[in-house]
């Protein structure tokens, strides 16, 4: 039986049925298959709503749950959208393009669940090896073999899969039962939850979820989208805007995290979502470009991602370079995010500057870590800065380095049109770790042959960013 994941039965109990029997069947079948047949990415993702999922990682490769949760190691969940393999040209992204060194947990999105309760591949040609398929499941799970510190998981569900085949009934009881069986096997149980405080108040039993899970990924993005709003808004604001009123005061990262903490979730279990993409709008009038401007619909699709209302980070930064004279970028200090506009096109997005502020917030609040979505929309070719995956590298470096206070010394060389310029730097590790990755983008302003070192990306005016994109910087410790 080659298609083990497709053949596995996932029974969905009725409202009055006993949960114990089907759950036992699920776990025993998958654990046996993982050991006997070496099917490694066997995460069950059971959606309770379109944005609430349960992760059961049954690879057997995870560290003991009691020591992993709350440890000092960087916790960074990274999602891979497997459909990126079909994008054209430089947008094509396969399993082989994943930098497994950047994440603690890699999650393959998505597989599905049939109406009969069977776990099924949503794309057999891409996922499986049968009939000359690409075999991405096996390639993905192999990343954990070559990178022993990484855990690979298969996510089952996803927005496009819908919620028809899933149930809200007895969710905490389900988690409690799963926890009992999974922890007995030294495996983790985590959930990904909506950032909306309204959904939280109506649908989630926070204390029950927190008690029975090891990590809670809060999807702190898509607060404002063209499909839900008729005005421009920020995709993933850290704080409320000065102009926010009513429910909009709750549509930000700090409000979402505070709601989970106030409800009883330990900070050490909470992971903050970092979007590696932007949300776009088409302005009703190109004369009104502010946050809250009237819109006529989603923005134009990206060249590679081909989705109205959405642009990958690499598409955004490429536009700012190649069409730089046409775009105006604005940094909003209230929400710690950028937006940019060109004629009637308007995009809200994050970059190294805004992610620095948000990653610092994660560390300062003592939260569990980060979750990024999705890895294939980072600048994985290094087109804009000469550095591959700059956003993921920044997040990891801050989560890792801000716990240190040692002084390090770094030699950096930046390149302009004709010349190389060496520069020796030294300073606290928590600043220099970021410089070694992103010094040419976010922590150095260059005017002629003079470099101005700052204390962090937050002090850089975004208008300087366009100049810095033309610089390629190489740094190493000395």
TAVEN-V94686 format. One record per backbone hydrogen bond with DSSP energy under -0.5 kcal/mol. CO is the residue of the C=O (numbers start at 1). NH is the residue of the N-H. E is the energy in kcal/mol with one decimal. If there is no record, write none. Layout:
# TAVEN-V94686
co: [CO & CO]
nh: [NH & NH]
e: [E & E]
This chain:
# TAVEN-V94686
co: [2 & 3 & 4 & 5 & 8 & 9 & 11 & 14 & 18 & 19 & 20 & 21 & 22 & 23 & 24 & 25 & 26 & 27 & 28 & 29 & 30 & 31 & 32 & 33 & 33 & 34 & 38 & 40 & 43 & 44 & 44 & 45 & 46 & 49 & 52 & 52 & 53 & 54 & 54 & 55 & 55 & 56 & 56 & 64 & 64 & 65 & 68 & 74 & 75 & 76 & 76 & 77 & 78 & 79 & 79 & 80 & 80 & 81 & 82 & 83 & 84 & 84 & 88 & 89 & 94 & 95 & 98 & 99 & 100 & 104 & 105 & 106 & 106 & 107 & 107 & 108 & 109 & 110 & 111 & 112 & 114 & 117 & 118 & 120 & 123 & 123 & 124 & 125 & 125 & 126 & 127 & 128 & 129 & 129 & 130 & 135 & 136 & 137 & 138 & 139 & 140 & 141 & 141 & 142 & 142 & 143 & 147 & 151 & 153 & 153 & 155 & 155 & 155 & 158 & 158 & 159 & 163 & 168 & 170 & 171 & 172 & 173 & 174 & 175 & 176 & 177 & 178 & 179 & 180 & 181 & 182 & 182 & 183 & 188 & 189 & 189 & 190 & 191 & 192 & 193 & 196 & 197 & 198 & 199 & 199 & 200 & 204 & 205 & 206 & 207 & 208 & 210 & 215 & 216 & 216 & 217 & 217 & 218 & 218 & 219 & 219 & 225 & 225 & 230 & 232 & 235 & 237 & 238 & 241 & 245 & 246 & 247 & 248 & 250 & 252 & 253 & 254 & 255 & 256 & 257 & 258 & 259 & 260 & 261 & 266 & 267 & 267 & 269 & 270 & 270 & 271 & 272 & 274 & 276 & 278 & 279 & 280 & 281 & 281 & 282 & 282 & 285 & 287 & 290 & 293 & 294 & 294 & 297 & 299 & 302 & 307 & 309 & 310 & 311 & 312 & 312 & 313 & 314 & 315 & 316 & 317 & 318 & 319 & 321 & 323 & 323 & 328 & 330 & 330 & 331 & 332 & 332 & 335 & 337 & 338 & 339 & 340 & 341 & 342 & 344 & 345 & 346 & 347 & 348 & 349 & 351 & 352 & 353 & 354 & 355 & 356 & 357 & 358 & 359 & 360 & 361 & 362 & 363 & 369 & 370 & 371 & 372 & 373 & 374 & 375 & 377 & 377 & 378 & 379 & 379 & 382 & 385 & 387 & 389 & 390 & 391 & 392 & 393 & 394 & 395 & 396 & 397 & 398 & 400 & 401 & 406 & 408 & 409 & 410 & 410 & 411 & 412 & 413 & 414 & 415 & 419 & 421 & 423 & 425 & 427 & 428 & 428 & 429 & 431 & 432 & 433 & 434 & 434 & 435 & 438 & 438 & 438 & 439 & 443 & 445 & 445 & 447 & 450 & 451 & 452 & 456 & 457 & 461 & 462 & 462 & 464 & 465 & 467 & 468 & 471 & 472 & 474 & 476]
nh: [4 & 7 & 8 & 8 & 119 & 11 & 13 & 17 & 22 & 23 & 24 & 25 & 26 & 27 & 28 & 29 & 30 & 31 & 32 & 33 & 34 & 35 & 36 & 37 & 39 & 38 & 40 & 42 & 45 & 46 & 56 & 47 & 54 & 52 & 48 & 49 & 192 & 46 & 56 & 57 & 190 & 44 & 58 & 67 & 68 & 69 & 71 & 76 & 370 & 104 & 105 & 372 & 107 & 81 & 375 & 82 & 109 & 84 & 85 & 86 & 87 & 93 & 91 & 92 & 97 & 98 & 100 & 102 & 103 & 151 & 78 & 108 & 153 & 80 & 109 & 155 & 82 & 122 & 157 & 120 & 117 & 10 & 114 & 112 & 126 & 127 & 128 & 134 & 135 & 136 & 137 & 135 & 132 & 133 & 133 & 139 & 140 & 141 & 142 & 143 & 143 & 144 & 145 & 145 & 146 & 147 & 150 & 106 & 108 & 155 & 110 & 111 & 157 & 161 & 162 & 162 & 166 & 171 & 174 & 175 & 176 & 177 & 178 & 179 & 180 & 181 & 182 & 183 & 184 & 185 & 185 & 187 & 186 & 57 & 214 & 215 & 55 & 217 & 53 & 219 & 200 & 201 & 202 & 203 & 204 & 204 & 206 & 209 & 210 & 211 & 212 & 213 & 191 & 218 & 271 & 193 & 219 & 220 & 273 & 195 & 221 & 228 & 229 & 295 & 292 & 223 & 253 & 254 & 244 & 248 & 249 & 250 & 251 & 252 & 256 & 257 & 258 & 259 & 260 & 261 & 262 & 263 & 265 & 264 & 269 & 270 & 368 & 216 & 368 & 369 & 218 & 371 & 373 & 313 & 311 & 348 & 299 & 283 & 346 & 296 & 297 & 288 & 289 & 293 & 232 & 284 & 285 & 282 & 309 & 306 & 310 & 280 & 302 & 278 & 315 & 316 & 317 & 318 & 319 & 320 & 321 & 322 & 323 & 324 & 326 & 327 & 341 & 332 & 339 & 333 & 336 & 337 & 238 & 332 & 349 & 330 & 347 & 328 & 345 & 283 & 342 & 281 & 340 & 279 & 338 & 355 & 356 & 357 & 358 & 359 & 360 & 361 & 362 & 363 & 364 & 365 & 367 & 366 & 272 & 77 & 274 & 79 & 276 & 377 & 378 & 313 & 314 & 380 & 382 & 389 & 386 & 473 & 390 & 393 & 394 & 395 & 396 & 397 & 398 & 399 & 400 & 401 & 402 & 403 & 404 & 429 & 427 & 478 & 412 & 425 & 476 & 423 & 474 & 421 & 472 & 416 & 414 & 412 & 410 & 408 & 431 & 432 & 433 & 435 & 436 & 437 & 437 & 438 & 439 & 441 & 442 & 443 & 443 & 454 & 447 & 452 & 450 & 447 & 453 & 445 & 459 & 460 & 464 & 465 & 466 & 468 & 469 & 470 & 471 & 473 & 415 & 413 & 411]
e: [-1.8 & -1.5 & -0.9 & -0.5 & -2.1 & -0.6 & -0.7 & -1.0 & -0.6 & -1.7 & -2.2 & -2.1 & -2.3 & -2.3 & -2.5 & -2.2 & -2.1 & -2.5 & -2.1 & -2.1 & -2.4 & -1.9 & -2.9 & -2.1 & -0.8 & -0.6 & -1.1 & -2.3 & -0.6 & -0.6 & -1.2 & -0.7 & -0.5 & -1.5 & -2.2 & -0.9 & -1.3 & -1.1 & -0.6 & -0.6 & -1.3 & -1.3 & -0.7 & -1.1 & -2.1 & -1.5 & -2.3 & -0.6 & -2.3 & -1.5 & -1.8 & -3.1 & -2.9 & -0.5 & -3.1 & -1.0 & -2.7 & -2.3 & -1.5 & -1.9 & -1.3 & -1.7 & -2.1 & -1.5 & -1.9 & -1.8 & -1.1 & -1.6 & -0.6 & -1.7 & -3.0 & -0.5 & -2.5 & -2.9 & -0.5 & -3.1 & -2.5 & -0.5 & -3.0 & -2.7 & -1.9 & -5.3 & -3.0 & -3.3 & -0.5 & -3.1 & -2.2 & -3.2 & -0.5 & -2.5 & -2.5 & -2.3 & -0.7 & -0.6 & -1.1 & -1.9 & -2.7 & -2.4 & -1.6 & -0.5 & -1.4 & -1.2 & -0.5 & -0.6 & -1.5 & -1.2 & -2.4 & -2.9 & -3.0 & -0.5 & -0.6 & -2.2 & -0.6 & -0.5 & -0.9 & -1.0 & -1.6 & -0.9 & -2.6 & -2.7 & -2.8 & -2.3 & -2.7 & -3.0 & -1.8 & -1.8 & -3.2 & -2.7 & -1.0 & -0.6 & -1.2 & -2.3 & -1.4 & -1.0 & -3.7 & -0.6 & -3.2 & -3.0 & -2.2 & -2.7 & -2.1 & -2.5 & -1.9 & -2.8 & -0.6 & -1.6 & -1.0 & -2.7 & -3.1 & -2.1 & -1.0 & -0.8 & -2.1 & -0.7 & -2.8 & -3.0 & -0.7 & -2.2 & -1.4 & -0.7 & -2.2 & -1.0 & -2.3 & -2.6 & -1.0 & -2.3 & -3.0 & -2.1 & -1.3 & -1.6 & -1.4 & -1.9 & -1.0 & -1.5 & -2.1 & -2.7 & -2.5 & -1.9 & -1.6 & -2.5 & -3.2 & -1.3 & -2.6 & -1.6 & -1.7 & -1.5 & -1.5 & -3.7 & -1.5 & -1.1 & -3.0 & -2.5 & -1.8 & -1.8 & -2.0 & -2.7 & -1.1 & -0.6 & -2.3 & -3.0 & -0.8 & -1.6 & -0.7 & -1.7 & -2.1 & -2.5 & -0.6 & -2.9 & -1.5 & -1.1 & -1.5 & -1.3 & -0.6 & -3.2 & -0.6 & -2.1 & -2.9 & -1.4 & -1.8 & -2.1 & -1.1 & -3.1 & -2.5 & -1.1 & -1.9 & -1.1 & -1.9 & -0.6 & -2.2 & -0.8 & -1.2 & -1.3 & -2.5 & -2.8 & -2.2 & -3.2 & -2.8 & -2.2 & -2.3 & -3.2 & -2.5 & -2.8 & -2.3 & -1.9 & -1.6 & -2.6 & -1.3 & -1.6 & -2.1 & -3.0 & -2.3 & -1.6 & -2.0 & -2.0 & -3.2 & -2.2 & -2.3 & -1.2 & -2.2 & -2.3 & -3.3 & -2.2 & -3.0 & -1.7 & -1.2 & -0.7 & -1.5 & -2.3 & -1.0 & -1.8 & -1.7 & -0.6 & -0.7 & -2.2 & -2.1 & -2.3 & -2.4 & -2.5 & -2.3 & -2.6 & -2.1 & -3.1 & -2.0 & -0.6 & -2.2 & -2.5 & -1.6 & -2.7 & -0.6 & -3.0 & -1.9 & -1.9 & -2.7 & -1.9 & -1.0 & -2.0 & -1.5 & -2.7 & -2.2 & -2.0 & -1.4 & -2.6 & -2.6 & -1.7 & -2.3 & -0.6 & -1.0 & -2.9 & -2.0 & -1.5 & -2.6 & -0.8 & -0.6 & -1.4 & -0.5 & -2.1 & -2.1 & -2.3 & -0.6 & -1.6 & -1.9 & -2.0 & -2.4 & -1.2 & -0.5 & -1.6 & -1.6 & -1.4 & -1.8 & -0.5 & -1.6 & -2.8 & -3.3]
